[in-house]
């Protein structure tokens, strides 16, 4: 058994409890054995030569989540159109730097909601390529002319290239989701509203109807209790997603008080993707025109959702507008626009996000018995939540007890 001890640390354990100024975290192999005040730390058998890391008074947190990414898309470092210009194999190699940038930022678990398949997830899990733990949707389902429909006037279609799949009836939706579940996806993604980046629709437009969302929810539940994430920006799409029983509402900009209350009653999650709204969406010319209206609404909406008690998880849409690795800037947005405290924002990015992903029994907080996904952050993020957005402040990232990134040059 390998024992690693992080000491001289400030601890934010992700549970929502107050930070502990003089703390110790003990890791045995890949799990947390103790996380708490130094005064209560267990005695460690010195004959086993534990690895002791003095973190210099910096802060230890759980590994963070990004519950809405698209690793197949380049962010500001390229154009989605380039996906049509290269062989599929080339695009797999593009993932290497994106995966590294993500875990280097302190994000140890991501939910990819369109674009990569279970093979990428398993390659990371089996150690063939380094990166955060992956939960994948593979495809995004929408109707013809909806958010996943990237047919363009020339007659060419980018739908399959970006990861879209078109379904126009309940029966088509049931078959499509069964095929995805057969392949082993972790989550189902549906567009119940139009979108900003898509060329042929608008966020105000209704996408997948309530009955289609409900059918997807039923099928996913029958295959091991998997969940449905619904892209829903405008009111009609949000209503269809909420009333159809989607587990999470992605974006949710046009939420009303009535729908917020319904989400609370149903236990549904909101992933507001605020960092996406800080810059115009340039994926298509149509997206630029739509960005201003909807991004402004996003900033106005989130505080009411938090005040209503909606469970808010962290997601960014990284790969579309934000770059991969920009995830923790979302926490500052939750504070700035949503009125969360820095501690609440950190809980959103750890514990609440783990609950959304269905992995809170083993991740999301630093508690005995959980997997040792641990991040050492320079300084005190409770005093400066925006410091988390600067990757140079992410000093050490452990994924299941093993170093995935070590900017602090700690002796491990």
C-alpha positions as CSV (number, residue, x, y, z in Angstrom):
1,X,0.0,0.0,0.0
2,X,1.2,3.5,-0.9
3,X,0.5,6.3,1.5
4,X,0.6,9.9,0.5
5,X,0.1,12.7,3.0
6,X,-0.6,16.3,2.0
7,X,0.0,18.6,5.0
8,X,0.4,22.3,5.9
9,X,-2.8,22.7,3.8
10,X,-6.0,24.7,3.8
11,X,-8.8,22.3,3.1
12,X,-12.0,22.9,1.2
13,X,-13.5,19.4,1.2
14,X,-16.4,20.1,-1.2
15,X,-19.2,19.2,1.3
16,X,-20.0,22.8,1.9
17,X,-18.3,22.9,5.3
18,X,-16.1,25.8,6.2
19,X,-12.5,25.6,5.1
20,X,-10.0,24.2,7.6
21,X,-6.9,26.3,7.9
22,X,-4.5,23.7,9.2
23,X,-5.4,20.4,7.5
24,X,-4.1,17.1,6.4
25,X,-5.2,14.8,3.6
26,X,-4.1,11.2,3.8
27,X,-4.3,9.0,0.6
28,X,-3.9,5.3,0.7
29,X,-3.4,3.9,-2.8
30,X,-6.2,5.5,-4.8
31,X,-8.6,6.5,-2.0
32,X,-8.9,9.1,0.6
33,X,-8.2,7.8,4.1
34,X,-8.6,11.0,6.0
35,X,-9.3,14.7,5.2
36,X,-9.6,17.1,8.0
37,X,-7.8,19.1,10.8
38,X,-4.2,18.2,11.4
39,X,-5.0,17.8,15.1
40,X,-7.3,14.8,14.2
41,X,-5.1,13.1,11.6
42,X,-4.4,9.4,12.2
43,X,-1.0,8.2,13.0
44,X,0.8,6.8,10.0
45,X,3.2,3.9,10.1
46,X,6.5,5.4,9.3
47,X,8.0,2.1,8.5
48,X,5.9,2.1,5.3
49,X,7.8,5.2,4.2
50,X,4.8,7.4,3.4
51,X,5.2,10.2,0.8
52,X,4.8,13.5,2.6
53,X,4.0,16.6,0.6
54,X,4.2,20.0,2.3
55,X,1.8,22.1,0.2
56,X,3.0,25.3,1.7
57,X,-0.2,26.6,3.1
58,X,-2.0,26.4,-0.2
59,X,-5.5,25.0,-0.7
60,X,-6.6,21.5,-1.3
61,X,-9.9,20.8,-3.0
62,X,-11.6,17.8,-4.7
63,X,-11.0,17.3,-8.4
64,X,-13.4,19.5,-10.3
65,X,-16.0,18.6,-12.9
66,X,-17.0,20.0,-16.3
67,X,-20.5,18.6,-17.0
68,X,-20.8,20.0,-20.5
69,X,-17.8,19.8,-22.9
70,X,-17.2,19.0,-26.6
71,X,-13.7,17.6,-26.8
72,X,-14.2,17.1,-30.6
73,X,-14.5,20.9,-31.1
74,X,-11.5,23.3,-31.1
75,X,-12.7,26.4,-29.1
76,X,-10.9,29.5,-30.2
77,X,-7.9,27.4,-31.5
78,X,-9.6,26.5,-34.8
79,X,-12.8,26.2,-36.7
80,X,-15.4,23.4,-36.5
81,X,-15.4,23.4,-40.3
82,X,-11.9,21.9,-40.3
83,X,-13.4,18.6,-39.0
84,X,-14.6,18.1,-42.6
85,X,-11.2,18.7,-44.0
86,X,-9.2,15.9,-42.3
87,X,-9.6,12.1,-41.9
88,X,-11.4,10.9,-38.8
89,X,-8.1,9.5,-37.4
90,X,-6.5,12.9,-37.4
91,X,-9.3,14.2,-35.1
92,X,-8.4,11.6,-32.5
93,X,-4.9,13.0,-32.2
94,X,-6.3,16.5,-31.8
95,X,-7.9,15.2,-28.6
96,X,-4.5,14.7,-26.9
97,X,-3.8,18.3,-26.1
98,X,-7.4,19.0,-25.2
99,X,-7.5,16.2,-22.7
100,X,-4.2,17.4,-21.2
101,X,-5.4,21.1,-21.0
102,X,-8.5,20.0,-19.2
103,X,-6.9,17.9,-16.5
104,X,-4.0,20.4,-16.1
105,X,-6.8,22.9,-15.1
106,X,-7.8,20.7,-12.2
107,X,-10.8,19.1,-13.9
108,X,-10.6,15.3,-13.3
109,X,-14.1,14.4,-14.6
110,X,-15.9,15.6,-17.7
111,X,-19.2,14.8,-19.4
112,X,-18.8,15.1,-23.1
113,X,-22.3,15.9,-24.6
114,X,-21.6,15.3,-28.2
115,X,-18.6,14.4,-30.4
116,X,-16.5,11.6,-28.9
117,X,-17.5,8.0,-28.5
118,X,-17.0,5.3,-25.9
119,X,-13.7,4.3,-27.4
120,X,-12.1,7.6,-26.3
121,X,-13.6,7.2,-22.9
122,X,-12.2,3.7,-22.6
123,X,-8.8,4.7,-24.0
124,X,-8.4,7.2,-21.1
125,X,-9.7,4.7,-18.6
126,X,-7.3,2.1,-19.7
127,X,-4.3,4.5,-19.6
128,X,-3.7,4.7,-23.4
129,X,-3.9,8.5,-23.3
130,X,-3.8,10.9,-20.3
131,X,-6.9,12.9,-19.4
132,X,-9.8,13.4,-17.1
133,X,-12.3,10.7,-16.5
134,X,-14.9,10.7,-19.3
135,X,-18.6,10.3,-19.4
136,X,-19.9,10.4,-23.0
137,X,-23.1,10.9,-24.9
138,X,-21.5,10.4,-28.4
139,X,-24.5,11.9,-30.4
140,X,-26.9,14.8,-29.9
141,X,-30.4,14.0,-31.1
142,X,-32.7,16.6,-32.7
143,X,-35.4,16.9,-35.3
144,X,-34.8,17.8,-38.9
145,X,-34.0,21.5,-39.0
146,X,-33.1,21.4,-35.3
147,X,-30.0,22.1,-33.3
148,X,-28.2,19.0,-34.5
149,X,-29.0,19.6,-38.2
150,X,-26.0,21.1,-39.9
151,X,-27.2,20.8,-43.5
152,X,-26.2,24.0,-45.3
153,X,-27.7,25.6,-48.5
154,X,-25.0,24.2,-50.7
155,X,-26.5,20.7,-50.0
156,X,-23.6,19.6,-47.9
157,X,-24.3,18.3,-44.4
158,X,-22.0,18.5,-41.3
159,X,-24.6,16.7,-39.1
160,X,-22.7,13.5,-38.8
161,X,-19.3,15.1,-38.6
162,X,-20.2,17.2,-35.6
163,X,-22.0,14.3,-33.9
164,X,-25.6,15.0,-34.6
165,X,-28.4,12.5,-35.4
166,X,-31.8,13.4,-36.7
167,X,-35.0,11.9,-35.3
168,X,-38.5,13.1,-36.2
169,X,-40.9,10.7,-34.4
170,X,-41.1,9.0,-31.0
171,X,-40.3,5.7,-32.6
172,X,-37.2,7.0,-34.4
173,X,-36.1,8.5,-31.1
174,X,-36.6,5.3,-29.3
175,X,-34.5,3.3,-31.8
176,X,-31.8,5.9,-31.9
177,X,-31.4,6.0,-28.2
178,X,-31.4,2.2,-28.0
179,X,-28.6,2.1,-30.5
180,X,-26.6,4.6,-28.4
181,X,-27.3,2.7,-25.2
182,X,-26.2,-0.6,-26.9
183,X,-22.9,1.1,-27.7
184,X,-22.4,1.8,-24.0
185,X,-22.8,5.6,-23.7
186,X,-23.1,7.1,-20.2
187,X,-25.7,9.8,-20.9
188,X,-28.2,10.7,-23.7
189,X,-28.2,14.2,-25.2
190,X,-31.2,15.7,-26.9
191,X,-31.9,19.2,-28.2
192,X,-35.4,20.3,-27.1
193,X,-34.8,23.9,-28.4
194,X,-33.0,25.5,-31.2
195,X,-29.5,26.8,-30.6
196,X,-27.1,29.6,-31.1
197,X,-24.4,27.8,-33.1
198,X,-26.8,25.8,-35.4
199,X,-27.5,27.4,-38.8
200,X,-31.1,26.7,-39.4
201,X,-33.0,27.3,-36.2
202,X,-33.3,29.7,-33.3
203,X,-33.3,29.2,-29.5
204,X,-36.9,30.3,-29.3
205,X,-38.0,27.5,-31.5
206,X,-39.2,24.2,-30.1
207,X,-37.0,21.2,-30.7
208,X,-37.7,17.7,-29.5
209,X,-41.2,17.7,-28.1
210,X,-42.2,16.7,-24.6
211,X,-43.2,13.2,-25.8
212,X,-39.9,12.6,-27.5
213,X,-38.0,13.7,-24.4
214,X,-40.2,11.5,-22.3
215,X,-39.5,8.5,-24.6
216,X,-35.8,9.1,-24.4
217,X,-36.0,9.3,-20.6
218,X,-37.9,6.0,-20.4
219,X,-35.5,4.2,-22.7
220,X,-32.5,5.5,-20.9
221,X,-33.9,4.6,-17.5
222,X,-34.6,1.0,-18.8
223,X,-30.9,0.6,-19.8
224,X,-29.3,0.8,-16.4
225,X,-30.8,4.0,-15.2
226,X,-28.9,6.3,-17.5
227,X,-29.9,10.0,-17.7
228,X,-30.9,12.5,-20.3
229,X,-29.3,15.9,-20.7
230,X,-31.4,18.4,-22.7
231,X,-30.0,21.3,-24.6
232,X,-32.7,23.9,-23.9
233,X,-32.2,27.6,-24.3
234,X,-35.6,29.1,-25.1
235,X,-38.8,28.8,-23.1
236,X,-40.6,26.2,-25.3
237,X,-37.6,23.9,-25.3
238,X,-37.0,24.3,-21.6
239,X,-40.7,23.5,-20.9
240,X,-40.5,20.3,-23.1
241,X,-37.3,19.2,-21.3
242,X,-38.5,19.8,-17.8
243,X,-41.9,18.3,-18.3
244,X,-40.4,15.4,-20.4
245,X,-38.3,14.5,-17.3
246,X,-34.8,15.3,-18.5
247,X,-32.3,14.9,-15.7
248,X,-30.4,18.1,-16.6
249,X,-31.3,21.3,-18.4
250,X,-28.3,22.6,-20.4
251,X,-28.2,26.4,-20.6
252,X,-31.7,27.1,-19.5
253,X,-31.5,30.8,-20.2
254,X,-35.2,31.5,-20.6
255,X,-36.3,29.8,-17.5
256,X,-39.4,31.1,-15.8
257,X,-40.2,31.1,-12.1
258,X,-42.9,28.4,-12.7
259,X,-40.4,26.1,-14.5
260,X,-37.8,26.8,-11.9
261,X,-40.2,25.6,-9.2
262,X,-41.0,22.5,-11.3
263,X,-37.3,21.7,-11.6
264,X,-36.9,22.0,-7.9
265,X,-39.9,19.6,-7.3
266,X,-38.6,17.1,-9.8
267,X,-35.0,17.3,-8.6
268,X,-33.6,18.4,-12.0
269,X,-30.3,20.0,-12.5
270,X,-29.3,23.2,-14.3
271,X,-26.0,23.5,-16.2
272,X,-25.9,27.2,-17.1
273,X,-22.7,27.3,-19.2
274,X,-22.1,31.0,-18.3
275,X,-18.5,31.2,-19.5
276,X,-19.8,30.4,-22.9
277,X,-21.7,33.7,-22.9
278,X,-18.7,35.9,-22.3
279,X,-17.8,36.0,-26.0
280,X,-19.8,35.9,-29.2
281,X,-20.3,32.4,-30.7
282,X,-18.5,32.5,-34.0
283,X,-19.2,28.9,-35.0
284,X,-21.5,30.1,-37.8
285,X,-22.4,33.6,-39.1
286,X,-25.9,32.9,-37.7
287,X,-24.4,32.3,-34.3
288,X,-22.8,35.7,-34.1
289,X,-26.1,37.4,-34.7
290,X,-27.9,35.3,-32.1
291,X,-25.2,35.5,-29.4
292,X,-25.9,39.0,-28.1
293,X,-29.6,38.4,-27.2
294,X,-29.2,35.0,-25.6
295,X,-25.9,35.7,-23.8
296,X,-27.4,38.8,-22.1
297,X,-30.5,36.7,-21.0
298,X,-28.2,34.1,-19.5
299,X,-26.6,36.7,-17.3
300,X,-30.0,37.9,-16.2
301,X,-31.5,34.5,-15.5
302,X,-29.0,32.6,-13.4
303,X,-29.5,34.5,-10.2
304,X,-33.2,33.7,-10.1
305,X,-32.5,30.0,-10.7
306,X,-30.1,29.9,-7.8
307,X,-32.4,31.9,-5.6
308,X,-35.2,29.4,-6.4
309,X,-33.1,26.5,-5.2
310,X,-32.5,24.8,-8.5
311,X,-29.5,22.5,-8.3
312,X,-26.7,24.1,-10.3
313,X,-23.8,22.1,-11.7
314,X,-20.7,23.3,-13.6
315,X,-20.4,23.0,-17.3
316,X,-18.9,25.3,-19.9
317,X,-19.6,24.1,-23.5
318,X,-15.8,24.0,-23.8
319,X,-14.8,23.5,-27.4
320,X,-17.5,25.7,-28.8
321,X,-16.9,29.2,-27.4
322,X,-14.6,28.5,-24.4
323,X,-11.3,26.8,-24.9
324,X,-10.6,23.5,-23.3
325,X,-9.1,24.0,-19.9
326,X,-11.0,27.2,-19.2
327,X,-13.5,25.4,-17.0
328,X,-12.9,27.0,-13.6
329,X,-13.7,30.4,-14.9
330,X,-17.2,29.2,-14.7
331,X,-17.0,29.4,-10.9
332,X,-16.3,33.1,-11.0
333,X,-19.3,33.6,-13.3
334,X,-21.5,31.8,-10.8
335,X,-20.4,34.3,-8.2
336,X,-20.5,37.3,-10.5
337,X,-23.8,36.7,-12.2
338,X,-25.5,34.2,-9.9
339,X,-24.8,35.6,-6.5
340,X,-23.2,32.4,-5.2
341,X,-20.5,32.7,-2.6
342,X,-17.1,31.3,-3.6
343,X,-17.6,28.3,-1.4
344,X,-21.0,27.6,-3.0
345,X,-19.4,27.8,-6.5
346,X,-16.7,25.3,-5.5
347,X,-19.4,23.0,-4.2
348,X,-21.3,23.4,-7.5
349,X,-18.1,22.3,-9.4
350,X,-17.5,19.3,-7.2
351,X,-20.2,17.8,-5.0
352,X,-23.3,19.0,-7.0
353,X,-21.6,18.1,-10.3
354,X,-20.8,14.6,-9.0
355,X,-24.4,14.2,-8.0
356,X,-25.5,15.2,-11.5
357,X,-23.2,12.7,-13.0
358,X,-24.3,9.9,-10.7
359,X,-20.8,9.4,-9.2
360,X,-21.2,11.2,-5.9
361,X,-20.7,7.9,-4.0
362,X,-17.0,8.0,-5.1
363,X,-16.2,11.5,-6.2
364,X,-17.0,15.1,-5.6
365,X,-15.9,15.5,-2.0
366,X,-12.7,14.7,0.0
367,X,-14.1,12.1,2.4
368,X,-12.7,8.8,3.6
369,X,-13.4,6.0,1.2
370,X,-13.8,8.2,-1.9
371,X,-11.4,8.1,-4.8
372,X,-8.5,10.5,-4.4
373,X,-9.2,13.1,-7.1
374,X,-7.4,16.0,-5.4
375,X,-6.3,19.4,-6.5
376,X,-3.8,21.8,-4.8
377,X,-4.6,25.4,-5.6
378,X,-2.3,28.4,-5.0
379,X,-3.5,30.7,-2.3
380,X,-7.1,30.9,-1.1
381,X,-9.8,30.6,-3.8
382,X,-12.4,31.7,-1.2
383,X,-10.7,35.1,-1.2
384,X,-10.3,35.2,-5.0
385,X,-12.5,32.8,-6.8
386,X,-11.2,34.1,-10.2
387,X,-7.8,32.8,-9.3
388,X,-9.0,29.4,-10.2
389,X,-9.3,30.4,-13.9
390,X,-5.6,31.0,-14.1
391,X,-4.1,27.6,-14.7
392,X,-0.7,28.6,-13.3
393,X,-2.5,28.6,-9.9
394,X,-3.3,24.9,-10.3
395,X,-0.2,23.4,-8.6
396,X,-1.0,19.7,-8.4
397,X,-3.7,17.4,-9.8
398,X,-4.1,13.9,-8.5
399,X,-6.4,11.5,-10.3
400,X,-7.1,8.5,-8.1
401,X,-4.0,9.3,-6.1
402,X,-1.6,9.6,-9.1
403,X,-0.1,12.8,-10.3
404,X,-1.8,14.0,-13.5
405,X,-0.3,17.5,-13.4
406,X,2.4,18.9,-11.1
407,X,3.2,22.6,-11.8
408,X,4.2,23.0,-8.1
409,X,7.1,20.5,-8.7
410,X,6.2,18.6,-5.5
411,X,8.3,15.6,-4.7
412,X,6.0,12.6,-5.3
